[in-house]
């Protein structure tokens, strides 16, 4: 083992070459095990076996690479034919290329001075995505995930409804935020972060398709206003997490307009349907929203994380986030210094991998991707409807297929499949009952992969029934 001072005496070029060779080897091994059965033992056993604490003395890169491989061997593959958990959508070679180069270039995305043309690529993406929403002008910010994009939108909405909040804080007046009972948990979580209080969230009931009821929304706002409560914003969901349901955005926008309330659309999951001429009707009226969340790391298959908060009025984001910092913002027009409109200061380039992928696929390629995802979901629905032991709980609005297995609770079923390393799939609740939630997000999967998924479901159900 070499001394710590020796490891930094290596030529930078040689070290970089070694890193790429090692990374390529590990990546090939990782991809090769995509379809393998990987039972995960108890995390305490893994922790003890891997010796994860940092060492006192450094180790050669080759040794570190093998230690890293042991870590990866105990890590689920999110791109293989056995992974249906959450909203992962496989691997995208072009996006991975952009991700690698973002790490190597290591530019922080706060100023043009620091990141150069990479700022311009990010601006081009924001403009293009805003146009897909239906806006002729817009502004936006890349964030580390849909929760943070929702946070940015809720912050701007708060400042719009309560103009003194940024300078003086909340003044104690009663306020309310309105969202579907099926919306993402980040909405309630963000109200606490923003100091508005979790109790301000009104969970508007959903209809029998999982969509926010517009009549109940209008009634709740009218009741609050009559009681002296200030409505801050409405959050409509385009693609709920469990059912994949789409709130009626155009109808909700009418309620927002009637009451003068900010409308945010959480399209973290379903925003990608805007790229399909055959599916974008699910987001009808989204151009009437004030802000929009869109996660490219979900249906678009971009590596984590890649989320954008978009705003129809291009001036409001900077108004809520701008701070004077002469040590950072030293040149160029504000438009080319996105740090003035970011939740973060130092910020990695999450836009480059999306830009690289969009250059490769184009709008047409992404439309084909969406159609492939829907085709896989349709195949799954056909299997369920042909099997009397399976029940389709809801007709899918997107690529979420929710179903029940006769005589078996979905929770132990999914947990058993995970424990045995056979399939990773999540359970959820619909109408208060546990269901299996299959998300057909990975377009690289085949119909036989979906057939194999249901074969494992049936076999596990038999084992559980005894």
RAKA-V155137 format. One record per backbone hydrogen bond with DSSP energy under -0.5 kcal/mol. CO is the residue of the C=O (numbers start at 1). NH is the residue of the N-H. E is the energy in kcal/mol with one decimal. If there is no record, write none. Layout:
BEGIN
[[CO & NH & E] [CO & NH & E]]
END
This chain:
BEGIN
[[3 & 6 & -1.1] [3 & 7 & -1.1] [4 & 8 & -0.6] [6 & 9 & -1.7] [7 & 10 & -0.5] [11 & 15 & -2.5] [12 & 16 & -2.4] [13 & 17 & -2.2] [14 & 18 & -2.4] [15 & 19 & -2.2] [16 & 20 & -2.1] [17 & 21 & -2.1] [18 & 22 & -2.7] [19 & 23 & -3.0] [20 & 24 & -2.5] [21 & 25 & -2.0] [22 & 26 & -2.5] [23 & 27 & -2.7] [24 & 28 & -2.3] [25 & 29 & -2.1] [26 & 30 & -2.5] [27 & 31 & -2.5] [28 & 32 & -2.1] [29 & 33 & -0.9] [30 & 33 & -0.6] [31 & 34 & -1.7] [33 & 36 & -1.4] [36 & 38 & -0.6] [39 & 41 & -0.7] [42 & 45 & -0.9] [42 & 46 & -1.8] [43 & 47 & -2.5] [44 & 48 & -1.9] [45 & 49 & -2.2] [46 & 50 & -2.1] [47 & 51 & -0.8] [47 & 52 & -0.6] [60 & 64 & -2.3] [61 & 65 & -2.8] [62 & 66 & -1.7] [63 & 67 & -2.1] [64 & 68 & -2.7] [65 & 69 & -2.1] [66 & 70 & -1.8] [67 & 71 & -1.4] [68 & 72 & -2.3] [69 & 73 & -2.4] [70 & 74 & -0.7] [71 & 74 & -0.8] [72 & 75 & -1.8] [76 & 78 & -0.5] [78 & 90 & -0.7] [80 & 83 & -1.5] [82 & 84 & -0.7] [82 & 424 & -2.7] [84 & 426 & -0.5] [84 & 439 & -0.7] [85 & 88 & -1.1] [92 & 96 & -2.5] [93 & 97 & -2.2] [94 & 98 & -1.9] [95 & 99 & -2.4] [96 & 100 & -2.6] [97 & 101 & -2.1] [98 & 102 & -2.0] [99 & 103 & -1.7] [100 & 104 & -2.2] [101 & 105 & -2.8] [102 & 106 & -2.1] [108 & 110 & -0.7] [108 & 111 & -0.7] [110 & 339 & -2.4] [111 & 115 & -1.8] [112 & 116 & -2.7] [115 & 118 & -1.8] [116 & 119 & -1.9] [116 & 120 & -0.6] [117 & 121 & -1.8] [118 & 122 & -1.8] [119 & 123 & -2.3] [120 & 124 & -2.2] [121 & 125 & -1.9] [122 & 126 & -2.3] [123 & 127 & -2.3] [124 & 128 & -2.2] [125 & 129 & -3.0] [126 & 130 & -2.3] [127 & 131 & -1.9] [128 & 132 & -1.6] [129 & 133 & -1.6] [130 & 134 & -1.5] [130 & 135 & -2.3] [139 & 311 & -3.2] [141 & 309 & -2.7] [143 & 145 & -1.8] [143 & 307 & -1.2] [145 & 149 & -1.8] [146 & 150 & -2.7] [147 & 151 & -1.9] [148 & 152 & -2.4] [149 & 153 & -2.1] [150 & 154 & -2.7] [151 & 155 & -2.4] [152 & 156 & -2.1] [153 & 157 & -2.4] [154 & 158 & -2.4] [155 & 159 & -2.3] [156 & 160 & -1.9] [157 & 161 & -2.3] [158 & 162 & -2.9] [162 & 165 & -2.4] [164 & 168 & -3.1] [164 & 169 & -0.6] [165 & 169 & -1.6] [174 & 230 & -2.8] [176 & 232 & -3.0] [176 & 233 & -0.8] [177 & 202 & -3.5] [178 & 235 & -3.3] [179 & 204 & -3.2] [180 & 183 & -1.8] [184 & 187 & -1.7] [185 & 189 & -2.0] [186 & 190 & -2.9] [187 & 191 & -1.3] [188 & 192 & -1.2] [189 & 193 & -1.7] [190 & 194 & -2.5] [191 & 196 & -2.3] [191 & 197 & -1.6] [192 & 195 & -1.2] [197 & 200 & -1.6] [198 & 201 & -1.5] [200 & 177 & -2.3] [201 & 203 & -0.7] [202 & 179 & -2.2] [202 & 204 & -1.2] [204 & 181 & -2.6] [205 & 213 & -2.3] [207 & 210 & -2.0] [211 & 207 & -2.8] [212 & 214 & -0.7] [213 & 217 & -1.9] [214 & 218 & -2.6] [215 & 219 & -2.1] [216 & 220 & -2.2] [217 & 221 & -2.3] [218 & 222 & -2.3] [219 & 223 & -2.3] [220 & 224 & -2.3] [221 & 225 & -2.8] [222 & 226 & -2.0] [223 & 227 & -1.1] [224 & 229 & -2.9] [225 & 228 & -1.6] [229 & 231 & -0.6] [230 & 176 & -1.8] [232 & 262 & -0.8] [233 & 178 & -2.4] [234 & 236 & -0.6] [234 & 264 & -3.1] [235 & 180 & -0.7] [236 & 266 & -3.3] [237 & 239 & -0.8] [237 & 247 & -2.9] [238 & 270 & -2.0] [240 & 244 & -1.2] [243 & 397 & -0.6] [245 & 239 & -2.1] [245 & 240 & -1.7] [245 & 247 & -0.5] [247 & 249 & -1.7] [248 & 252 & -2.4] [249 & 253 & -2.9] [250 & 254 & -1.4] [251 & 255 & -1.5] [252 & 256 & -2.6] [253 & 257 & -2.5] [254 & 258 & -2.3] [255 & 259 & -1.7] [256 & 260 & -0.8] [256 & 261 & -2.5] [257 & 260 & -0.6] [262 & 234 & -2.7] [262 & 264 & -0.5] [263 & 290 & -2.9] [263 & 291 & -1.4] [264 & 236 & -2.9] [264 & 266 & -0.6] [265 & 267 & -1.4] [265 & 293 & -2.5] [266 & 238 & -2.4] [267 & 271 & -2.4] [267 & 295 & -0.5] [268 & 295 & -1.0] [269 & 272 & -0.7] [270 & 273 & -1.9] [271 & 274 & -2.0] [272 & 275 & -2.1] [273 & 276 & -1.8] [275 & 277 & -0.5] [276 & 279 & -0.8] [276 & 280 & -2.1] [279 & 282 & -2.1] [280 & 283 & -2.0] [281 & 284 & -1.7] [283 & 286 & -2.2] [284 & 250 & -1.1] [285 & 288 & -2.0] [286 & 289 & -1.6] [290 & 312 & -2.2] [291 & 265 & -2.1] [292 & 310 & -3.1] [293 & 267 & -1.1] [294 & 296 & -0.7] [294 & 308 & -2.4] [295 & 298 & -0.8] [296 & 302 & -2.1] [298 & 301 & -1.8] [306 & 296 & -2.5] [306 & 297 & -1.1] [307 & 143 & -2.4] [308 & 294 & -2.2] [308 & 310 & -0.6] [309 & 141 & -1.9] [310 & 292 & -2.2] [311 & 139 & -2.1] [312 & 314 & -0.7] [313 & 316 & -1.0] [313 & 317 & -0.5] [315 & 319 & -1.3] [316 & 320 & -1.5] [317 & 321 & -1.4] [318 & 322 & -2.7] [325 & 328 & -2.0] [325 & 329 & -2.6] [328 & 330 & -1.2] [333 & 336 & -2.0] [334 & 337 & -2.1] [336 & 112 & -0.6] [337 & 340 & -2.1] [338 & 341 & -2.2] [339 & 342 & -0.9] [347 & 109 & -2.7] [348 & 350 & -1.4] [350 & 354 & -0.6] [351 & 355 & -3.0] [352 & 356 & -2.7] [353 & 357 & -2.0] [354 & 358 & -2.7] [355 & 359 & -2.2] [356 & 360 & -1.6] [357 & 361 & -2.9] [358 & 362 & -2.3] [361 & 365 & -1.5] [362 & 366 & -1.8] [363 & 367 & -2.1] [364 & 368 & -2.1] [365 & 369 & -1.9] [366 & 370 & -2.3] [367 & 371 & -2.1] [368 & 372 & -2.1] [369 & 373 & -2.1] [370 & 374 & -2.2] [371 & 375 & -2.0] [372 & 376 & -2.1] [373 & 377 & -1.9] [374 & 378 & -2.3] [375 & 379 & -2.0] [376 & 380 & -2.1] [377 & 381 & -2.3] [378 & 382 & -2.1] [379 & 383 & -1.8] [380 & 384 & -2.2] [381 & 385 & -2.6] [382 & 386 & -1.2] [383 & 387 & -0.5] [384 & 387 & -1.3] [386 & 388 & -0.6] [387 & 390 & -1.9] [389 & 406 & -3.0] [391 & 393 & -0.7] [391 & 404 & -2.3] [394 & 396 & -0.5] [399 & 401 & -0.6] [399 & 440 & -2.2] [400 & 402 & -0.6] [401 & 403 & -0.5] [401 & 438 & -2.6] [402 & 393 & -2.2] [402 & 394 & -0.9] [403 & 436 & -3.0] [404 & 391 & -2.4] [405 & 408 & -2.0] [408 & 405 & -0.5] [409 & 413 & -1.6] [410 & 414 & -2.6] [411 & 415 & -2.2] [412 & 416 & -2.3] [413 & 417 & -2.0] [414 & 418 & -1.9] [415 & 419 & -2.8] [416 & 420 & -2.2] [417 & 422 & -2.2] [417 & 423 & -1.2] [418 & 421 & -1.4] [421 & 38 & -0.8] [423 & 425 & -0.6] [424 & 84 & -3.2] [426 & 437 & -2.8] [428 & 435 & -2.5] [430 & 433 & -1.6] [433 & 430 & -2.3] [435 & 428 & -2.2] [436 & 403 & -2.3] [436 & 438 & -0.7] [437 & 426 & -0.7] [437 & 439 & -0.6] [438 & 401 & -3.5] [438 & 440 & -0.6] [439 & 441 & -1.6] [441 & 443 & -0.9] [442 & 445 & -1.6] [446 & 450 & -1.6] [447 & 451 & -2.4] [448 & 452 & -2.5] [449 & 453 & -1.8] [450 & 454 & -2.0] [451 & 455 & -1.8] [452 & 456 & -2.1] [453 & 457 & -2.0] [454 & 458 & -2.5] [455 & 459 & -2.3] [456 & 460 & -2.5] [457 & 461 & -2.1] [458 & 462 & -2.0] [459 & 463 & -2.0] [460 & 464 & -2.4] [461 & 465 & -2.4] [462 & 466 & -1.3]]
END
